[in-house]
Amino acid sequence: MKYHFRTNRLSVRLYKKSDFQIWKNSYLQLSDPKNRWDQKLRNAGEFTKQNFNKIIKAQDENIAQDSFIDFIAFDKKEENIIGTVSIMDISRGVFQNAYLGYRIFNPYWRKGYGKELIDKTIDFSFKKLKLHRLEAGIHPQNKRSIALAKSLGLRKEGYSKRRLYLDGQWQDMVLYAITSEERSINHNTGKLRRNRR
Ligand SMILES: CC(C)(COP(=O)(O)OP(=O)(O)OC[C@H]1O[C@@H](n2cnc3c(N)ncnc32)[C@H](O)[C@@H]1OP(=O)(O)O)[C@@H](O)C(=O)NCCC(=O)NCCS
């Protein structure tokens, strides 16, 4: 399968070895985090070829296991990273579910990139990965992310107490979800994919 799709302004794909400089430059050019969910600044020393190769190795293993996909959203010319989106903890069999995690780098906020990226990621997940359900666990105070989820048609499904251990504590999350039927995609349930791992 091709793990590459495009939106109006983005080229969304996996990392290749030749992306080392773009990876390094894009993270080093980030400005200070604008809120607690924003990308934290990292030390320049972390951006080594060795570390980048580890990222690619993990990425390829996760793809081979059909367990986790970390997509990188580049601008059209693939000169800068605009953001990332992950399709996490893919569960096959009777569930056909994954969790969405997303981030737009803060110089590009409020320009519609989040919506553009997640909209096409949902389509890719349902049409290419044949998933049936996508869930996003969002911190109740993360208003921007909640606005984004709602604007894409994700529904609030519930309140999950002490769901994720982040920043040294168990944090509550509001669960938002969408199923393929809500995008008018009906899968052949006689051919549900099985877990590879
Ligand atoms: C949440 C995040 C991905 C939004 O990305 P973005 O590119 O700024 O979002 P968009 O410009 O596509 O906006 C999407 C929708 O959310 C709304 N929105 C975005 N930022 C908003 C804000 N500060 N206040 C109110 N609404 C906001 C927009 O109005 C838009 O809705 P509309 O199309 O119906 O008008 C980005 O702020 C981010 O990466 N934050 C840090 C990481 C994070 O919180 N990730 C999510 C973890 S669950």
PDBQT file of the ligand as one rigid body, heavy atoms in Angstrom, charges set to zero:
ROOT
HETATM    1  C1  LIG A 201      -5.311  21.762  17.571  1.00  0.00    +0.000 C 
HETATM    2  C2  LIG A 201      -4.508  22.124  16.335  1.00  0.00    +0.000 C 
HETATM    3  C3  LIG A 201      -4.109  20.833  15.607  1.00  0.00    +0.000 C 
HETATM    4  C4  LIG A 201      -5.411  22.988  15.409  1.00  0.00    +0.000 C 
HETATM    5  O1  LIG A 201      -4.720  23.177  14.179  1.00  0.00    +0.000 OA
HETATM    6  P1  LIG A 201      -5.032  24.421  13.216  1.00  0.00    +0.000 P 
HETATM    7  O2  LIG A 201      -4.321  24.176  11.948  1.00  0.00    +0.000 OA
HETATM    8  O3  LIG A 201      -4.761  25.688  13.931  1.00  0.00    +0.000 OA
HETATM    9  O4  LIG A 201      -6.617  24.271  13.013  1.00  0.00    +0.000 OA
HETATM   10  P2  LIG A 201      -7.459  24.857  11.794  1.00  0.00    +0.000 P 
HETATM   11  O5  LIG A 201      -6.917  26.195  11.410  1.00  0.00    +0.000 OA
HETATM   12  O6  LIG A 201      -7.566  23.836  10.720  1.00  0.00    +0.000 OA
HETATM   13  O7  LIG A 201      -8.870  25.043  12.467  1.00  0.00    +0.000 OA
HETATM   14  C5  LIG A 201      -9.778  23.949  12.567  1.00  0.00    +0.000 C 
HETATM   15  C6  LIG A 201     -11.052  24.390  13.217  1.00  0.00    +0.000 C 
HETATM   16  O8  LIG A 201     -10.811  24.674  14.581  1.00  0.00    +0.000 OA
HETATM   17  C7  LIG A 201     -11.136  26.034  14.870  1.00  0.00    +0.000 C 
HETATM   18  N1  LIG A 201     -10.061  26.603  15.704  1.00  0.00    +0.000 N 
HETATM   19  C8  LIG A 201      -8.736  26.445  15.542  1.00  0.00    +0.000 A 
HETATM   20  N2  LIG A 201      -8.071  27.155  16.488  1.00  0.00    +0.000 NA
HETATM   21  C9  LIG A 201      -9.028  27.756  17.235  1.00  0.00    +0.000 A 
HETATM   22  C10 LIG A 201      -9.021  28.632  18.340  1.00  0.00    +0.000 A 
HETATM   23  N3  LIG A 201      -7.862  29.075  18.868  1.00  0.00    +0.000 N 
HETATM   24  N4  LIG A 201     -10.195  29.053  18.860  1.00  0.00    +0.000 NA
HETATM   25  C11 LIG A 201     -11.363  28.657  18.326  1.00  0.00    +0.000 A 
HETATM   26  N5  LIG A 201     -11.459  27.818  17.260  1.00  0.00    +0.000 NA
HETATM   27  C12 LIG A 201     -10.306  27.387  16.731  1.00  0.00    +0.000 A 
HETATM   28  C13 LIG A 201     -11.178  26.750  13.544  1.00  0.00    +0.000 C 
HETATM   29  O9  LIG A 201     -12.112  27.808  13.610  1.00  0.00    +0.000 OA
HETATM   30  C14 LIG A 201     -11.605  25.668  12.589  1.00  0.00    +0.000 C 
HETATM   31  O10 LIG A 201     -12.990  25.489  12.534  1.00  0.00    +0.000 OA
HETATM   32  P3  LIG A 201     -13.838  25.995  11.260  1.00  0.00    +0.000 P 
HETATM   33  O11 LIG A 201     -13.154  25.455  10.024  1.00  0.00    +0.000 OA
HETATM   34  O12 LIG A 201     -15.170  25.386  11.492  1.00  0.00    +0.000 OA
HETATM   35  O13 LIG A 201     -13.758  27.479  11.342  1.00  0.00    +0.000 OA
HETATM   36  C15 LIG A 201      -3.249  22.957  16.691  1.00  0.00    +0.000 C 
HETATM   37  O14 LIG A 201      -3.655  24.066  17.462  1.00  0.00    +0.000 OA
HETATM   38  C16 LIG A 201      -2.196  22.169  17.466  1.00  0.00    +0.000 C 
HETATM   39  O15 LIG A 201      -1.390  21.464  16.880  1.00  0.00    +0.000 OA
HETATM   40  N6  LIG A 201      -2.173  22.274  18.804  1.00  0.00    +0.000 N 
HETATM   41  C17 LIG A 201      -1.171  21.629  19.648  1.00  0.00    +0.000 C 
HETATM   42  C18 LIG A 201      -1.245  20.115  19.646  1.00  0.00    +0.000 C 
HETATM   43  C19 LIG A 201      -2.632  19.631  19.993  1.00  0.00    +0.000 C 
HETATM   44  O16 LIG A 201      -3.346  20.212  20.810  1.00  0.00    +0.000 OA
HETATM   45  N7  LIG A 201      -2.999  18.495  19.399  1.00  0.00    +0.000 N 
HETATM   46  C20 LIG A 201      -4.269  17.843  19.639  1.00  0.00    +0.000 C 
HETATM   47  C21 LIG A 201      -4.139  16.881  20.765  1.00  0.00    +0.000 C 
HETATM   48  S1  LIG A 201      -5.691  16.038  21.022  1.00  0.00    +0.000 SA
ENDROOT
TORSDOF 0
